[in-house]
Amino acid sequence: MPSRTPPPEPEGPAYVDDDHQRIAEFAEDFLEDDERDEFIDHLMERRGYQRVSSWGPRSEQPDPEPGPEPQRQRGRQGGGQQRRSGYFKR
């Protein structure tokens, strides 16, 4: 009689690690379907994970916190400096 291999178990969601599993389970329990993916993505990014086609392992060094945005120069693009009236009159 040939040996029978047991049928494969249904695959559940694939988690990167325990943190990913806890985040996904929390989202499953407390959030609506349309909110879940965005919530998981946001928390995974905050924890330092890198997005590949799916979530990959945590990076060695998380990205630094974003600094202030660069200031935009005001005035004409002609290269000449535009003089603005002062706030206080002299």
C-alpha positions in Angstrom: 0.0 0.0 0.0 1.5 3.4 -1.0 2.2 5.9 1.8 -0.1 8.9 1.8 1.1 12.3 2.5 -1.2 14.5 4.5 -3.0 17.2 2.5 -1.2 20.6 2.7 -2.6 22.9 5.4 -4.2 26.1 4.1 -1.7 28.9 4.1 -2.5 31.8 6.4 -1.1 35.2 6.0 2.7 35.4 5.8 4.2 37.6 8.4 7.7 39.0 8.4 8.2 38.6 12.1 6.3 38.8 15.4 5.9 42.6 15.2 4.3 42.4 11.8 1.9 39.7 13.1 0.8 41.7 16.1 0.2 44.8 14.0 -1.8 42.8 11.4 -3.8 41.0 14.1 -4.6 44.3 15.9 -5.7 45.8 12.6 -7.9 42.8 11.9 -9.6 43.0 15.3 -10.2 46.8 15.5 -10.3 48.3 12.0 -12.6 48.2 9.0 -11.4 46.6 5.8 -10.8 49.9 4.0 -8.6 51.2 6.9 -6.5 48.2 7.6 -3.8 48.3 4.8 -3.0 52.0 5.3 -2.7 51.5 9.1 -0.4 48.5 8.7 1.7 50.2 6.2 2.1 53.3 8.3 3.1 51.4 11.5 5.5 49.2 9.6 7.3 52.2 8.1 7.5 53.9 11.6 9.1 50.7 13.0 11.8 50.9 10.3 10.7 48.2 7.9 11.3 48.6 4.1 8.5 48.0 1.6 9.4 45.6 -1.2 6.7 43.9 -3.3 5.5 43.0 0.2 7.1 43.8 3.6 10.7 42.8 4.0 12.8 42.5 7.1 13.7 45.5 9.2 16.5 47.7 7.9 19.7 47.9 10.0 19.2 51.7 10.6 15.8 53.3 10.3 15.6 56.4 8.1 16.3 59.6 10.1 13.4 61.7 11.1 12.6 64.2 8.3 14.0 67.6 8.9 12.3 70.9 8.0 11.4 71.4 4.4 13.7 73.6 2.4 12.5 77.2 2.1 11.3 78.3 -1.3 12.7 81.4 -2.8 10.2 84.1 -3.5 10.3 86.6 -6.3 10.7 86.7 -10.0 12.5 84.0 -11.8 14.4 86.6 -13.9 17.3 86.4 -11.4 16.8 90.0 -10.2 16.1 90.6 -6.6 12.6 91.9 -5.9 12.3 94.5 -3.2 9.4 94.1 -0.9 7.9 96.9 1.2 9.0 96.7 4.8 6.6 95.6 7.5 7.2 98.8 9.5 7.5 102.1 7.7 10.5 104.2 8.4 
